[in-house]
Amino acid sequence: MNKSLTRSIGFWLLLVLSLASAGVGGWLIAGQIGTMTSTLLDGTATGIEVYVGQSLVVVGAALLGAGVIGILIAVGLSAVQALLPAPAPVVVEPIDWNAESDAVDDNETTTVENDTTDTDAAKTAEDDEAQKGSSGSTATATKISVK
């Protein structure tokens, strides 16, 4: 199955989620670095702004890194798709409705003979005799569903 990369839902999910992850990561990093820088230079920094800010910068860096890797994978997939040769279109010949067919006429049929022997009937009779007495019902004894 040859499917265009631009028509693949997985490719677009990879690209959109990678861009979103990179955007959120960059936003977290820029916001926390800006807050930490301004409060540290003013001398009004608290422990929460500094230590929690550092942790948020690490989380933002992880999101930014994952987004960048996803974008690189999407670009790589696009490059590989561009390098692969496109499959040649299959030429289909039109149907010639006027041509005579080699098929057998519908009027000709074959019959199959059913071979039933006396041994099959005898075996069925023996099975019926053996089944009587346990439940009193032939349908139950032969596992036939009766509704």
N, C-alpha and C positions, 0 to 999 in steps of 0.2 A: 504494500500500500504506500504510494507516494503521496505525501501530504506536504503542502507548502508550509514553511516555517511560520510565515505570517498568519496562517490560518489555525495555528496550534494554540489551544487555550493554555497549555503548560508553559509555552514560551512567553506569552503575554503576562501570565501570573508571575513568572520569574522576573521579568523586566519591571513590572509595576511594583511588586513587593520589594525588589532590590532598591528601586528608586525611593520608595517610602522609607525603607530602613536607613538608607544613607541620609535622607533628609532629616528624619527624626534624630539620628545620631549626631549629625552636624549641628542641629538646633540645640540639643542638650549640651554639647561641648561648648558651643559659643556662648550660650546663656550662663552656664556655670563658671566658665573661665572669666567672663565679663564681671559677674557678681563677685567672685573671689578677688579679682584684681582691684576692683573699685573699693571693696571693703577693707582689704589689706592696706591699700595706699592711704585710705582715710584714717586708719587706726581704729575703726569701729567693727572689725571682724569678730565674730563669735565662733565658738567651737563648731556649732552646727553648720554655719556657712562654709567653714574651711573643710572640716572632715567629711561632712555629707556631700559637699560640693566635689571633693576629690572622687568619692565613690560614684557620683553621677557622671563625672567626666569619664571614668573607666567604662561604665555602662554605655555611654554615648559613643565611646571609641569602639566598643565591640559591635554596636549596631552599625556604625559607619563602616567598619571593616567588612562586616557581613554584606552590607549593601554594595560596597565596591567589588567584592568578590562575585556577587550575583550579577552585577553589570558586566564584569569581565567574562563571565561564563556565557551570558547572552550574546555578547559581541563575538566570542569564540564560536558559538553555535551558528551565528550568522555567517561567519567567515567559512566555516566548514560546509555549510549549505551552499554558499556561492562557489566553492571549489568543486563540489560534486557535479558530475555531468547530468544534465537533465535527461530523463528517459525519452527515447524516441516515441513519438505517438504511434499507436497501433492503427494500421490501415485496415479497415473493415470493408469487405466487398459488399456491394448491395445485393439483396436477394433477388434472384431471377425467378419470378413467380410463374413464368411461362415454361420453364424447363420441366421435363418429365422426371418424375421421381422413380427410384428403384424400390420403393416400399411396397409391401404386400397389400393387396386390396383389403378393404375392411370386411368384405363379404366372405373371405376365406378365413375359416376358424379351425382350430384343432381341438379335438376332444380328448380328455384324459379319462381313462377308465378307473373307477374306484374298485380296488380289489378288497373284498371283505371275505374272509375265510371263516370256516366253522370254528377254528381255534380261537379267534377273537371273541366270538359269541360265547363259546364255552368258558373262556377265561372271565368274561363279564358275569356270567351266571355263577361261577365259583366265588367271585368277589362279593356278589350280592348275598350268597348263602353264608359266607364267613362273617359278614358285617351284621347280620341279624342278631339281636340279643343284647349287644352292648348298650346301645342307646335307643333302640327301637325305631330309629329314623334313618333311612338310607341317605338322606341329604346331609345329616350330621356326620354319619360315618364316612361318607366320601368327600367331606369338606366342601360341599357345595353350598353357596350362600342362597338361602331361600328368603325372599322378602314378600 
